[in-house]
Amino acid sequence: MTTPVNPVLRVAPAVPAEAAAHFRASLAFHADVSDVAAALAADDDTGFVLLDSRSTEAWDQGHVPGAVHLPTALVPERAARLLDPSVPVVTYCWGPGCNGAARAALALAELGYQVKEMLGGFEYWVREGLEFETRWGRERRAPDPLTAPVGADDCGC
């Protein structure tokens, strides 16, 4: 008689060295909202460009202050005019349900740029209570306690 295995362990976890390599690689491709916000708040030279890959309509509704607007579809034609190839780029789109930032990151990588994706996108920027710009001015919403615990400077991780 076989003992049933729970769904979590049906496929065994990776050995620690493989897990470390995987998560190290993952961090090479992603940054989270709180880290991006901290870098932007620290000084004028973050060492990267933050790129909003959404449509003009979405950009007008709100975007991260200081971000460069370059819709994903226009990356191949406009990246060289807007971005320095020696400066890493961090892309974002609407949020976790959108792959626009990943598609923009792919297009930029194919053009030779170093690139990361900001996890959570604009949605989590707003949900963490961070200031954003619209065509009407700057705004800030109350933090969502699920994404920005009271008194925390980061995701609490």
C-alpha positions as CSV (number, residue, x, y, z in Angstrom):
1,M,0.0,0.0,0.0
2,T,1.4,3.4,-1.0
3,T,1.2,6.4,1.2
4,P,-0.3,9.4,-0.6
5,V,2.0,12.3,-1.0
6,N,0.7,15.8,-0.4
7,P,0.5,18.0,-3.5
8,V,3.3,20.3,-2.3
9,L,5.8,17.5,-2.1
10,R,4.6,15.4,-5.1
11,V,7.6,16.8,-6.9
12,A,10.5,16.9,-4.5
13,P,12.2,20.3,-3.7
14,A,15.4,21.0,-5.6
15,V,18.7,20.3,-3.9
16,P,20.0,23.4,-2.1
17,A,22.7,24.3,-4.6
18,E,20.2,24.1,-7.5
19,A,17.7,26.2,-5.5
20,A,20.3,28.8,-4.7
21,A,21.3,29.0,-8.4
22,H,17.6,29.4,-9.4
23,F,16.8,32.1,-6.9
24,R,20.0,34.0,-7.6
25,A,19.1,33.9,-11.3
26,S,15.5,35.1,-10.5
27,L,16.9,38.1,-8.6
28,A,19.0,39.0,-11.7
29,F,15.8,39.4,-13.6
30,H,13.4,41.0,-11.1
31,A,13.2,43.9,-8.7
32,D,10.3,44.6,-6.4
33,V,8.4,47.8,-5.9
34,S,9.8,48.6,-2.5
35,D,13.4,48.2,-3.7
36,V,12.8,50.4,-6.7
37,A,11.1,53.1,-4.5
38,A,14.0,53.0,-2.1
39,A,16.6,53.4,-4.9
40,L,14.6,56.3,-6.4
41,A,14.3,58.0,-3.0
42,A,18.0,57.6,-2.1
43,D,19.6,59.9,-4.7
44,D,19.4,61.3,-8.2
45,D,21.7,58.6,-9.7
46,T,20.1,55.2,-9.2
47,G,22.2,53.5,-11.8
48,F,19.1,52.5,-13.7
49,V,16.3,53.9,-15.8
50,L,12.7,53.0,-14.9
51,L,10.6,52.4,-18.0
52,D,6.8,52.3,-18.1
53,S,5.8,50.1,-21.0
54,R,2.1,50.8,-21.0
55,S,-0.1,52.8,-23.4
56,T,-0.3,56.6,-23.4
57,E,-3.8,56.4,-21.9
58,A,-2.5,54.3,-19.0
59,W,0.5,56.6,-18.6
60,D,-1.8,59.6,-18.4
61,Q,-3.9,57.9,-15.7
62,G,-0.8,57.4,-13.5
63,H,2.9,56.5,-13.6
64,V,5.9,56.4,-11.4
65,P,7.6,59.9,-11.1
66,G,10.8,60.0,-13.1
67,A,9.9,57.0,-15.3
68,V,10.5,57.0,-19.0
69,H,7.4,56.2,-21.1
70,L,8.0,53.8,-23.9
71,P,5.2,51.5,-24.9
72,T,6.2,47.9,-25.5
73,A,5.3,48.0,-29.2
74,L,7.6,51.0,-29.8
75,V,10.7,49.6,-28.1
76,P,12.5,48.5,-31.2
77,E,12.0,51.8,-33.0
78,R,12.5,54.3,-30.1
79,A,14.8,52.7,-27.5
80,A,18.0,54.0,-29.0
81,R,16.7,57.6,-28.9
82,L,15.5,57.3,-25.2
83,L,17.9,55.0,-23.5
84,D,21.6,54.7,-22.9
85,P,22.7,51.2,-23.7
86,S,25.2,51.3,-20.8
87,V,22.6,52.0,-18.2
88,P,20.4,49.1,-16.9
89,V,16.6,49.4,-17.5
90,V,13.9,48.3,-15.1
91,T,10.6,47.8,-16.9
92,Y,7.0,47.9,-15.5
93,C,3.5,47.7,-16.8
94,W,0.1,47.6,-15.1
95,G,0.6,44.8,-12.6
96,P,0.9,41.0,-12.0
97,G,-1.9,40.2,-14.5
98,C,0.0,41.9,-17.4
99,N,3.0,40.7,-19.2
100,G,3.8,44.0,-21.0
101,A,6.9,44.6,-18.8
102,A,8.2,41.2,-19.6
103,R,7.6,41.7,-23.3
104,A,9.3,45.1,-23.1
105,A,12.2,43.6,-21.2
106,L,12.6,40.9,-23.9
107,A,12.6,43.5,-26.6
108,L,15.2,45.6,-24.8
109,A,17.4,42.5,-24.0
110,E,17.3,41.6,-27.7
111,L,18.6,45.1,-28.5
112,G,21.5,44.6,-26.1
113,Y,20.2,46.4,-22.9
114,Q,20.7,45.0,-19.4
115,V,17.2,44.7,-18.0
116,K,15.1,43.8,-15.0
117,E,11.3,43.7,-14.5
118,M,9.7,45.5,-11.6
119,L,7.4,42.9,-10.0
120,G,3.9,44.1,-9.2
121,G,4.1,46.9,-11.7
122,F,2.2,50.2,-11.3
123,E,-0.6,48.4,-9.4
124,Y,1.6,47.5,-6.5
125,W,3.3,50.9,-6.6
126,V,0.0,52.5,-5.9
127,R,-1.1,49.8,-3.5
128,E,2.0,50.4,-1.4
129,G,0.9,54.0,-1.0
130,L,3.7,55.5,-3.1
131,E,3.4,58.8,-4.9
132,F,2.5,58.7,-8.6
133,E,2.0,61.3,-11.3
134,T,-1.0,61.7,-13.6
135,R,-1.7,64.3,-16.3
136,W,-3.5,66.3,-13.6
137,G,-0.7,66.3,-11.0
138,R,0.8,64.1,-8.2
139,E,-1.3,61.7,-6.1
140,R,-0.9,59.2,-3.3
141,R,-3.4,56.7,-2.1
142,A,-3.6,55.1,1.3
143,P,-1.4,51.9,1.4
144,D,-3.2,48.6,1.1
145,P,-2.4,46.8,4.4
146,L,-1.9,43.5,2.6
147,T,1.0,45.0,0.5
148,A,2.4,47.6,2.8
149,P,2.0,46.6,6.4
150,V,1.8,49.6,8.8
151,G,5.2,50.6,9.9
152,A,7.1,48.5,7.4
153,D,9.7,50.0,5.1
154,D,9.5,47.1,2.6
155,C,7.3,44.1,1.9
156,G,8.1,42.6,5.3
157,C,10.0,39.8,3.7
